[in-house]
Amino acid sequence: MKYCLDIECLSVQNYKDILKKQNLLPGRRILLQNIDENFSRIEKKGVNTVFKVKKILSSPHKIASFAAESSIPEEYLVMLKREMGSLDQKPVAIESFPDIESSRLEELKEVGIKNSKDYWEHSQDANDELFCLCDLVRINGVGPLAAKVFYKAGYRSVSEVARAHAAEMLEKVSEVNSAQNYYKAKLGQKDMQFCIDFAELLIRMDV
C-alpha cells in the first residue's frame, strides 16, 4: 500500500471522471470544455495513464509539440498539467495538525518522523488519532484542519470516507466545523462527493 495515489496506474479515463466531478477553480474550468473529445485525442496518441500525460507535458516545448500533434489547444494542455500536479498530495508537517503537544512533536522528530507520510508508514494503528489524521490527508484536497473535522465527525480513515454518503457526510462535517470553527471555507455536497470518490480510488488502486 502506497501513501500517495500511484499515477503510473491511474488511467486517463479514470482521471477524466475525477475532473468531471471536481469543483475546479474558475481559471481551470476550461478543462471541462470538450473534455471527452480532448481526452479521446490524448488516448489515440497512445497516452493512457496520468504518468504518461505528465511526461509528455513536462516542458513548454513538449506541450507545444503535443498540441500540434493532437490538435488539442496548448492552453488546455497547460491547464491540464497544472491540475494534474494537484494529484501529488504533499505530506503534511506533523505540527500542522491541531492539538499536537510539543513534547510529542519533539519525540517524533528524534526518531525522524516529521510529516504525515513518515508517521503513516511508521504507525498503521487505526486506534491512534494521529495515524487517522495522517491517513485522511492522503485524500486530495484534505488538509490538516479538514482532516481533524472529518475525524471528529466520525470519518476516521480513507476507507470510512469511501463508504460515506455525501449528503450525510456534509451534514456531520458542517455541524462539527460550525461548533468548533476549524476552517472558514464553505464546503458543499459536491466537495464531499469528490473526497468520497478520491478515497474510493485510493483504495481501488491499492489492491
C-alpha positions, 0 to 999 in steps of 0.5 A: 500500500502506497501513501500517495495515489500511484499515477503510473496506474491511474488511467486517463479515463479514470482521471477524466471522471475525477475532473468531471466531478471536481469543483475546479477553480474558475481559471481551470474550468476550461478543462471541462470544455470538450473534455471527452473529445480532448481526452479521446485525442490524448488516448489515440496518441497512445497516452493512457495513464496520468504518468504518461500525460505528465511526461509528455507535458513536462516542458513548454516545448513538449506541450507545444509539440503535443498540441500540434500533434493532437490538435488539442489547444496548448492552453488546455494542455497547460491547464491540464498539467497544472491540475494534474500536479494537484494529484501529488498530495504533499505530506503534511508537517506533523505540527500542522495538525491541531492539538499536537503537544510539543513534547510529542512533536519533539519525540517524533522528530528524534526518531525522524518522523516529521510529516504525515507520510513518515508517521503513516508508514511508521504507525498503521494503528487505526486506534491512534488519532494521529495515524487517522489524521495522517491517513485522511490527508492522503485524500486530495484536497484534505488538509490538516484542519479538514482532516481533524473535522472529518475525524471528529465527525466520525470519518476516521480513515480513507476507507470510512470516507469511501463508504460515506454518503455525501449528503450525510457526510456534509451534514456531520462535517458542517455541524462539527466545523460550525461548533468548533470553527476549524476552517472558514471555507464553505464546503458543499455536497459536491466537495464531499462527493469528490473526497468520497470518490478520491478515497474510493480510488485510493483504495481501488488502486491499492489492491 
